[in-house]
Amino acid sequence: MDKDNIDASLGLVLSLPLLERYRKNGLLQAEIHHAPGYRGRCKGFLHLVQGKVVACYIEDKNSQRHHVSKEFLMKVDSERGPFKWELTSLPAPPSLTTQPEVPIQLTSNAPVPVRIAPLNLDMLEGWTSHQKVMLSTVYNLIDGQHNIESIKRNTSLPATIAEEALRVLLAMRVIKINTSDPRA
């Protein structure tokens, strides 16, 4: 284990509160045996931003990602582990203070984001996989029908992170905000 990784193999029940207390950023991962609903060995992942879990998923033996809850991973770890959880430290996601400010105006007309260009994650050099996952999670919910509040409710990310992702997507000019009712 190198100096940028933290061993959290005491189990998630003990490790997560400590990582939250010390406001760690990174990707917590472990190989998991016998997870209910998944055949064979798989990997569990928890993305942390300032110690808070912002995304959880299991990657199966075919490298398919399946979003799961933090509670699911904690239960599997408690009942069938503890597994060898390791935190790979990542820098905090970019703050909007370092991005050009693009205001999101909330009006009574319920603003609806619309895709206007594909999101090319490969062009985001220097971005962590965690940051790319957050952006693509929000981008994938944008369908031209759901308003900003609906998107924030339907993502597994905290509302502030979802808003930040929307601002970044606006700044990248891959989405725009419609302020009129799309059904009108």
Wavefront OBJ file of the C-alpha trace (Angstrom):
o trace
v 0.000 0.000 0.000
v 1.473 3.376 -0.982
v 1.352 6.553 1.084
v -1.710 7.947 -0.749
v -3.886 4.962 0.217
v -5.541 4.431 3.583
v -6.352 0.963 4.914
v -9.977 0.888 6.071
v -10.256 -2.874 6.473
v -11.662 -2.638 9.999
v -15.026 -2.574 8.265
v -17.287 0.133 6.946
v -19.218 0.519 10.205
v -16.031 1.723 11.943
v -14.204 3.300 8.999
v -16.909 5.522 7.483
v -17.450 7.674 10.610
v -13.671 8.168 10.896
v -13.338 9.130 7.238
v -16.227 11.559 7.675
v -14.668 13.039 10.805
v -11.397 13.683 8.965
v -13.262 14.878 5.843
v -11.438 12.515 3.483
v -11.878 12.637 -0.305
v -11.358 9.558 -2.382
v -12.477 6.212 -3.664
v -13.019 3.481 -1.069
v -12.923 0.039 -2.665
v -12.721 -3.643 -1.796
v -13.141 -7.033 -3.365
v -16.381 -8.516 -2.068
v -17.267 -12.204 -1.783
v -20.840 -13.442 -2.048
v -22.791 -10.187 -2.341
v -26.537 -10.967 -2.490
v -27.749 -10.738 -6.074
v -24.279 -10.945 -7.667
v -22.530 -14.103 -8.863
v -18.907 -14.624 -7.900
v -16.499 -12.009 -6.705
v -17.189 -8.357 -7.338
v -15.823 -5.015 -6.219
v -17.554 -2.489 -4.025
v -16.917 1.233 -4.436
v -17.851 4.242 -2.308
v -16.958 7.762 -3.483
v -16.259 10.186 -0.635
v -16.270 13.966 -0.777
v -15.238 15.604 2.492
v -16.008 12.315 4.226
v -19.555 12.074 2.899
v -20.519 9.154 0.658
v -21.763 10.655 -2.622
v -21.958 7.508 -4.763
v -21.921 3.729 -4.220
v -21.814 0.928 -6.712
v -20.793 -2.670 -7.241
v -18.773 -3.694 -10.258
v -19.544 -7.292 -11.211
v -17.171 -9.818 -12.783
v -18.168 -8.483 -16.238
v -17.141 -4.931 -15.221
v -20.775 -3.771 -15.201
v -21.558 -1.128 -12.578
v -24.675 -1.445 -10.447
v -25.636 1.439 -8.164
v -26.344 0.307 -4.611
v -26.913 2.051 -1.311
v -24.278 2.693 1.318
v -26.402 0.646 3.709
v -26.303 -2.355 1.348
v -22.492 -2.304 1.253
v -22.300 -1.828 5.031
v -24.617 -4.808 5.598
v -22.644 -7.073 3.230
v -19.386 -5.961 4.857
v -20.740 -6.631 8.372
v -22.308 -9.989 7.545
v -19.700 -11.421 5.175
v -16.568 -9.410 5.861
v -15.004 -7.218 6.904
v -13.368 -6.948 3.514
v -10.061 -5.253 2.754
v -11.350 -1.717 2.125
v -8.751 0.706 0.845
v -9.195 4.440 0.323
v -7.341 5.944 -2.601
v -7.114 9.640 -1.822
v -8.382 12.024 -4.447
v -8.412 15.808 -4.448
v -11.676 17.524 -3.659
v -13.852 18.161 -6.722
v -13.307 21.554 -8.318
v -15.243 24.289 -6.617
v -17.401 26.671 -8.543
v -15.154 29.447 -7.343
v -12.546 28.092 -9.782
v -15.127 27.735 -12.566
v -16.782 30.615 -14.384
v -19.983 31.429 -12.539
v -23.027 30.357 -14.523
v -26.152 31.249 -12.580
v -28.997 28.767 -12.387
v -32.112 30.862 -12.141
v -34.987 29.205 -10.330
v -38.225 30.729 -11.547
v -41.852 29.794 -11.270
v -41.601 28.428 -14.839
v -39.631 25.375 -13.558
v -36.360 25.496 -15.540
v -35.689 22.321 -17.515
v -32.138 21.377 -18.552
v -31.738 20.115 -22.124
v -28.753 18.362 -23.687
v -27.252 20.310 -26.578
v -23.994 18.372 -27.025
v -22.578 15.005 -26.002
v -20.577 14.822 -22.785
v -17.053 13.696 -23.695
v -15.442 12.615 -20.426
v -12.142 11.806 -22.187
v -11.502 15.512 -22.797
v -11.533 16.230 -19.044
v -7.818 15.841 -18.456
v -6.808 16.197 -14.839
v -10.291 15.326 -13.584
v -10.621 12.380 -11.252
v -12.833 9.421 -12.052
v -15.006 10.523 -9.114
v -15.592 13.947 -10.645
v -16.382 12.364 -14.011
v -18.881 9.976 -12.372
v -20.655 12.901 -10.687
v -20.896 14.825 -13.972
v -22.125 11.848 -15.973
v -24.639 10.909 -13.262
v -26.311 14.317 -13.544
v -25.900 14.500 -17.343
v -27.628 11.120 -17.766
v -30.695 12.391 -15.866
v -31.143 15.305 -18.266
v -33.854 14.362 -20.737
v -35.556 17.670 -21.542
v -38.606 16.692 -19.469
v -37.468 16.882 -15.825
v -36.779 20.199 -14.132
v -33.748 21.004 -11.973
v -35.473 20.148 -8.694
v -36.601 16.774 -10.054
v -33.066 15.968 -11.224
v -31.629 16.893 -7.816
v -34.188 14.607 -6.113
v -33.558 11.670 -8.468
v -29.782 11.566 -8.175
v -27.898 9.761 -5.424
v -25.728 12.882 -5.021
v -26.287 15.607 -2.422
v -28.310 18.492 -3.850
v -25.350 20.896 -3.660
v -23.146 18.494 -5.657
v -25.908 18.007 -8.259
v -26.246 21.806 -8.587
v -22.490 22.158 -8.983
v -22.510 19.465 -11.680
v -25.298 21.346 -13.504
v -23.246 24.544 -13.385
v -20.178 22.753 -14.746
v -22.253 21.186 -17.548
v -23.591 24.658 -18.402
v -20.080 26.099 -18.423
v -18.968 23.240 -20.709
v -21.859 24.161 -23.033
v -23.221 20.600 -23.218
v -26.581 21.583 -21.700
v -28.785 24.641 -21.650
v -31.639 25.609 -19.344
v -35.129 26.077 -20.760
v -37.219 28.327 -18.544
v -40.456 27.848 -20.446
v -42.712 24.835 -20.090
v -41.608 22.234 -22.708
v -45.223 21.074 -23.135
v -46.462 24.563 -24.080
l 1 2 3 4 5 6 7 8 9 10 11 12 13 14 15 16 17 18 19 20 21 22 23 24 25 26 27 28 29 30 31 32 33 34 35 36 37 38 39 40 41 42 43 44 45 46 47 48 49 50 51 52 53 54 55 56 57 58 59 60 61 62 63 64 65 66 67 68 69 70 71 72 73 74 75 76 77 78 79 80 81 82 83 84 85 86 87 88 89 90 91 92 93 94 95 96 97 98 99 100 101 102 103 104 105 106 107 108 109 110 111 112 113 114 115 116 117 118 119 120 121 122 123 124 125 126 127 128 129 130 131 132 133 134 135 136 137 138 139 140 141 142 143 144 145 146 147 148 149 150 151 152 153 154 155 156 157 158 159 160 161 162 163 164 165 166 167 168 169 170 171 172 173 174 175 176 177 178 179 180 181 182 183 184
